Amino acid sequence: MDNNIKPRIWLSSPHMGGNEKKYIDQAFSENWVAPLGPNVDGFESDLQKFLNVKHAAALSSGTAAIHLALTILGVDTGDEVLCSSFTFSASVNPIVYQKAKPILIDSEKDTWNLDPLLLEQAIKERMKNRIKPKAIILVHLYGMPAKMNEITAIASEYDIPIIEDAAEALGSTYKGKALGSFGDIGILSFNGNKIITTSGGGALISTNKTYVNKARFLATQARDDAPHYQHSQIGYNYRMSNILAGIGRGQMEVLPQRIQKRREIFDYYKDSLKDISVISFCDEMGSHYYSNRWLTCIIINPGKTNGISREDLRLALEKENIDARPLWKPMHLQTVFKDYPSYLNGISEDLFHKGLCLPSGSNLTKNDLDRIVQVIRTTLIPV
Ligand SMILES: *Cc1c(COP(=O)(O)O)cnc(C)c1O
């Protein structure tokens, strides 16, 4: 064994608060080892309180939540759905599950999220072809709020519902209101790498009770109200287990601390690297914008680095056993989506080429952060 290998620093690893086990033990002792029970109810009510939304359904994943949202809004074969191109594939895959057609929209440079100008251009052009888009899937990438004023105004002008993909943005707010609560339907993820986790899981939230009841119905195999098993619709098995919801309840107790820590990590990177002019960050666009800083991302301008690229820096970090990743590769550049219509301005592609996500987990120590900053500095500052 090589004793020189330092311990691995992960991009974003689970960070338990301590009470998760208490809720799981309770479920075992009461034999609530099932896809329903007091932890599911408790977790849903914790989410409702935290987000200030009326209704929440805990589900097996964020992807399942997006799939149900599309189903509830009636998205079906041949329908068009507008979606942020700069995102993780899980935002778009469920459109294809429904045999509908993704229309991919590029980002603006301020928040890296859905560009309102391109959004409106796309809607106008689709409607000229007499196809009105059925829904907009709006993503808040890396926790940064999208330009909500502009986007919600366009959505209401053209009367198109918004599915708000807040998988990366739990705890972020816009004008003090929780992300996920703006859309007709919001979705969350509790996958292992997110700001809090249930190991795997998601939720669908809405102020509309009918939508959330429909989500619960479809997520439990669409059983009609009858003593026998009666089905008049195709259902899914998408509910969250009562064991995993116990992890969620423990995690909700520490969520405010997790957000605070991730924001401190962003500030620490920004401060420690402020003298390196080739590095830039995605800043909040004024006081309306509050990001949970799920991942801290840096942009490296290779024109100014004597040719050192984002990839060179990533490999330098990897050599020191530090996990850093390029930003999401936009969906319009992916083999599976490249033939769908897209409205582009080059911004997300440019961010993909220049951007790197740095380790940002709330369990990182000061020592970990110093190790990372050290590698970045020695790689980018010529001696
Ligand atoms: C993680 C993620 C999802 C999917 O959530 P899962 O719980 O992993 O299915 C969807 N959209 C975005 C933007 C994500 O980051």
The ligand as a MOL file (V3000), in Angstrom:
LIG
                    3D

  0  0  0     0  0            999 V3000
M  V30 BEGIN CTAB
M  V30 COUNTS 15 15 0 0 0
M  V30 BEGIN ATOM
M  V30 1 C -30.5920 14.7400 -8.9920 0
M  V30 2 C -31.3950 15.4470 -9.9970 0
M  V30 3 C -32.6020 14.9240 -10.4820 0
M  V30 4 C -33.0820 13.5290 -10.2140 0
M  V30 5 O -33.2690 13.1640 -8.9280 0
M  V30 6 P -33.1360 11.6010 -8.5060 0
M  V30 7 O -33.6580 11.6210 -7.1200 0
M  V30 8 O -31.6840 11.2620 -8.5920 0
M  V30 9 O -33.9730 10.8110 -9.4280 0
M  V30 10 C -33.3580 15.7020 -11.3450 0
M  V30 11 N -32.9430 16.9120 -11.7380 0
M  V30 12 C -31.7730 17.4320 -11.3210 0
M  V30 13 C -31.3930 18.7970 -11.7850 0
M  V30 14 C -30.9470 16.7120 -10.4650 0
M  V30 15 O -29.7710 17.2160 -10.0840 0
M  V30 END ATOM
M  V30 BEGIN BOND
M  V30 1 1 1 2
M  V30 2 1 2 3
M  V30 3 2 2 14
M  V30 4 1 3 4
M  V30 5 2 3 10
M  V30 6 1 4 5
M  V30 7 1 5 6
M  V30 8 2 6 7
M  V30 9 1 6 8
M  V30 10 1 6 9
M  V30 11 1 10 11
M  V30 12 2 11 12
M  V30 13 1 12 13
M  V30 14 1 12 14
M  V30 15 1 14 15
M  V30 END BOND
M  V30 END CTAB
M  END
